[in-house]
Amino acid sequence: HEFQASFTGSFPALLSRLLNLLHRFGHCIPANTQEEAPDVSLYDHLRTTCAIAACLYQRHKHLGTADMETAIRRHDQQDFILAAGDLSGIQSYIFGIARGEEGGVARRLRARSLMVQVFSELAARALLERLDLPPPCQIITSGGNFYLLLPNTTEAVAELEAMARTLESWALE
C-alpha cells in the first residue's frame, strides 16, 4: 500500500522507485550465472537493457518503421549515439580556491566539487528530459563528465547541439 501511494499516476516516479529497489536488491546478484566469474550485476544489466530498449523505440518511432522487429535485426544502421559531455577546466575551478585564503579550504573544495557534479548531473538529465528518455539512458556521470545513450535521430542530434550552445553560453556568463 505504501509502495503504491508513492507514485500514483506518475510513470517517472514509478520508474525511479523501481530502479532504487532494483539497485538495493539486485546490485549483488549476477546477471549471468552460467559464467565462471560473473562480473555484471542484474541491476547494471537491466538498467542497460532499459536504455537500449528506450533508444530503439524512439529511433523506430522517429523513422516510422512499421515492422520494428525486422528493422531492429538489420545491422547496417547505427541505431545509437553515445554522447559524452565534459566540463573542461574544472581542476583550475575546484583547486583555485585553495590559494590565497586560509581556513575552511577543505569545505570550499568539497562545495566546488559538488557544484561540478550537480552541474554535470543536471545537464545530462535536462537533455534526457528534452528527448523524453528515461534516466537509465544516463550511463555514467562522474568528475565533470557524463555519458548518455541516445537514439540516432535528427531530433537527438539537434537537441545535443542546442544543449551544447546553451551550456557553453551559461558557463561563459
C-alpha positions as CSV (number, residue, x, y, z in Angstrom):
1,H,0.0,0.0,0.0
2,E,2.8,2.4,0.9
3,F,4.7,1.5,-2.2
4,Q,1.7,2.1,-4.4
5,A,0.9,5.5,-2.8
6,S,4.4,6.8,-3.5
7,F,4.0,7.0,-7.3
8,T,0.3,7.1,-8.0
9,G,-0.3,8.2,-11.6
10,S,3.4,9.1,-12.4
11,F,5.5,6.8,-14.5
12,P,8.7,8.7,-13.8
13,A,8.1,8.2,-10.0
14,L,7.3,4.5,-10.6
15,L,10.5,4.0,-12.6
16,S,12.6,5.9,-10.0
17,R,11.2,3.7,-7.2
18,L,11.7,0.5,-9.2
19,L,15.3,1.5,-10.1
20,N,16.0,2.2,-6.4
21,L,14.6,-1.2,-5.4
22,L,16.5,-3.0,-8.1
23,H,19.7,-1.3,-7.1
24,R,19.2,-2.1,-3.5
25,F,18.4,-5.8,-4.0
26,G,20.0,-6.5,-7.4
27,H,23.4,-4.9,-7.3
28,C,25.0,-8.1,-5.8
29,I,23.1,-10.6,-8.0
30,P,24.9,-11.7,-11.1
31,A,23.0,-11.2,-14.4
32,N,24.5,-14.4,-15.9
33,T,25.1,-17.3,-13.5
34,Q,26.4,-19.5,-16.3
35,E,29.8,-17.8,-16.4
36,E,32.7,-19.0,-14.3
37,A,33.2,-15.5,-12.9
38,P,30.1,-13.4,-13.5
39,D,31.0,-9.7,-13.4
40,V,27.9,-7.8,-14.4
41,S,25.2,-7.3,-11.8
42,L,21.5,-7.8,-12.5
43,Y,20.9,-4.1,-11.8
44,D,23.5,-3.0,-14.3
45,H,22.2,-5.5,-16.9
46,L,18.6,-4.4,-16.6
47,R,19.4,-0.7,-16.5
48,T,21.4,-1.0,-19.7
49,T,18.7,-3.1,-21.3
50,C,16.1,-0.4,-20.4
51,A,18.3,2.3,-22.0
52,I,18.8,0.2,-25.2
53,A,15.0,-0.5,-25.4
54,A,14.1,3.1,-24.9
55,C,16.5,4.3,-27.6
56,L,15.4,1.6,-30.1
57,Y,11.8,2.6,-29.5
58,Q,12.5,6.3,-30.0
59,R,14.5,5.6,-33.2
60,H,12.0,3.4,-34.8
61,K,9.1,5.7,-33.8
62,H,11.1,8.6,-35.4
63,L,11.8,6.6,-38.6
64,G,8.2,5.4,-38.8
65,T,9.5,1.8,-39.1
66,A,6.3,-0.3,-39.5
67,D,7.9,-3.6,-38.6
68,M,10.2,-2.9,-35.7
69,E,11.3,-6.5,-35.3
70,T,12.7,-6.7,-38.8
71,A,14.3,-3.2,-38.6
72,I,16.0,-4.0,-35.3
73,R,17.6,-7.1,-36.8
74,R,19.2,-5.1,-39.5
75,H,22.9,-4.5,-38.8
76,D,23.6,-1.9,-41.5
77,Q,22.3,1.0,-39.4
78,Q,23.7,2.9,-36.5
79,D,20.8,3.0,-34.0
80,F,22.6,4.7,-31.1
81,I,24.6,7.8,-30.2
82,L,26.9,7.6,-27.3
83,A,27.0,11.3,-26.2
84,A,29.8,12.4,-24.0
85,G,29.8,15.7,-22.0
86,D,32.9,17.1,-20.5
87,L,33.4,20.2,-18.3
88,S,36.9,21.2,-19.1
89,G,38.9,23.4,-16.8
90,I,37.3,22.1,-13.7
91,Q,40.6,21.5,-11.9
92,S,41.5,25.1,-12.0
93,Y,38.0,26.0,-10.8
94,I,38.0,23.4,-7.9
95,F,41.6,23.9,-6.8
96,G,41.7,27.7,-7.4
97,I,40.0,28.3,-4.1
98,A,42.9,26.7,-2.2
99,R,45.3,29.5,-3.0
100,G,45.4,32.8,-1.1
101,E,42.9,32.2,1.7
102,E,43.3,30.4,5.0
103,G,40.8,28.2,6.9
104,G,37.9,26.2,5.5
105,V,39.8,25.2,2.4
106,A,38.6,21.6,2.6
107,R,34.9,22.7,2.9
108,R,35.2,25.0,-0.1
109,L,36.9,22.3,-2.1
110,R,34.0,19.9,-1.4
111,A,31.5,22.6,-2.2
112,R,33.1,23.3,-5.6
113,S,33.4,19.7,-6.4
114,L,29.7,19.2,-5.5
115,M,28.8,22.1,-7.8
116,V,30.7,20.5,-10.7
117,Q,29.0,17.1,-10.0
118,V,25.5,18.7,-9.8
119,F,26.0,20.8,-12.9
120,S,27.0,17.6,-14.9
121,E,24.0,15.7,-13.5
122,L,21.6,18.5,-14.3
123,A,22.9,18.9,-17.8
124,A,22.6,15.2,-18.5
125,R,19.1,15.0,-17.0
126,A,17.9,18.1,-18.9
127,L,19.0,16.6,-22.2
128,L,17.2,13.3,-21.4
129,E,14.0,15.2,-20.5
130,R,14.1,17.1,-23.7
131,L,14.3,13.9,-25.6
132,D,11.7,12.1,-23.5
133,L,14.2,9.4,-22.5
134,P,14.3,7.6,-19.1
135,P,17.1,8.1,-16.5
136,P,18.8,4.7,-17.3
137,C,20.0,6.3,-20.6
138,Q,22.4,8.2,-18.4
139,I,25.2,5.7,-18.4
140,I,27.6,7.5,-16.0
141,T,28.2,10.9,-14.5
142,S,31.5,11.5,-12.7
143,G,34.2,14.1,-12.3
144,G,32.6,16.7,-14.7
145,N,31.9,14.1,-17.4
146,F,28.7,12.3,-18.4
147,Y,27.8,9.7,-21.0
148,L,24.4,9.2,-22.4
149,L,22.9,6.6,-24.7
150,L,20.7,8.3,-27.2
151,P,18.7,7.2,-30.3
152,N,20.4,8.1,-33.6
153,T,17.8,10.6,-34.8
154,T,17.9,14.1,-36.2
155,E,16.0,15.3,-33.2
156,A,18.6,13.9,-30.8
157,V,21.4,15.5,-32.8
158,A,19.6,18.8,-32.9
159,E,19.0,18.7,-29.1
160,L,22.6,17.8,-28.4
161,E,23.8,20.8,-30.4
162,A,21.2,23.2,-28.8
163,M,22.1,21.9,-25.3
164,A,25.8,22.4,-26.0
165,R,25.2,26.0,-27.1
166,T,23.0,26.7,-24.0
167,L,25.5,25.2,-21.6
168,E,28.5,26.9,-23.2
169,S,26.8,30.4,-23.0
170,W,25.7,29.8,-19.4
171,A,29.3,28.7,-18.4
172,L,30.8,31.7,-20.1
173,E,28.5,34.1,-18.2
